[in-house]
Amino acid sequence: MTTMSPSHLPESVALPRHAFDRRMCIAANRWGTRHTVGLFFGIISRLGDGVFWYSLMAALALIDGLRGLEAAAHMAATGLVALGLYRVLKRWTRRPRPFRTCPGVIAHVPPLDEFSFPSGHTLQAVGFTIVALAWYPLLAPLLLTFTALVAASRVILGLHYPSDVLAAIFIGSGLGALSLWLVHGAPLLVA
């Protein structure tokens, strides 16, 4: 009898317990086929590529001087660690993107890399948000809304399963909290 590793089996065989994950992905992706929905979440996803976060870091440094520069540097350092972490996890897990394995799911935008788990956009957004809010809690309505939209966009656009996004939220939260602890001794608000 030939044994295949889970990464070589069709996802429906390798991960049967994820049927709910697949159904949610298909439903969200179908919603994204509406022109305005797909366009909106495509823009959100593109901003989540880094444009929004780098603009925020620059604005903090320009508006709040040295304190803003420190906050931006803290966010950038957290982002670099997140980038390395999710790249390692993607190479290790090698989970195919849903548009490659789920019939009916289409990619509304091209992916930045090959694998699905975890969502790098979501991991970065959560890590950046936790750090930024420790420095500037008044930004919560903007950053929490944008982060939630980035996370939703990844499933709606057919690039991630909901479990990829949920895992990224968990990992990004841990990374953000660890970053605050390393810089400030505890994940408490700086402002």
C-alpha positions, 0 to 999 in steps of 0.5 A: 500500500502506498502512503501519501503525505497530506500535502500530496492528497486532495484537500477533501481527502487530506483534511475531511474535518475542514468541510465547514472551512471549505463551505465558508470559503466558497460562500464568501468567495461567491459574495466577492463575485459581485462587482462592487464587493470584489472591487472594494475588497480588492482595494482593501487587500492591496492597501493591506499589502503594505501601503496602508501600514507604511503610510501610517508609520510615516504619518506617525513619525511626521505628526508626532516626532520622536514618539511617532518615530519610535512607534513606527520603528516598533511597528516595523520591527514587529512587521519584519518578524511577522514576515519571516514567521509567516514565510517559514510557516507557509513553507512548512505547512504548504497548504494550497490556496483555496482557488487551487483546490476548491471547485467553484472558488476563484482568485479575484486578485493574484496571490503574492505567494504560493501557499495559503496557511497562514494569511500573511496579510492578516498576521501583519495587520493584527501585529501592526494594529496591536503595536500601534494601538499600544502607542495610539489607542485613539486609532482603534476605530480606524485600525480595528475596522481596517484589520477586520476588512483585510482579514475578510478580504483574504477569504472573499477574494479566494486566497485563504480559508477562514482557518488561515485567517483565524490562525493568523489572528491568533499568531499575530496577536501573540506576536504583537503582545510579545513585541510589546512585552519585549519593548515595554516589559508588559503588553500595557498601553504606552500612551 
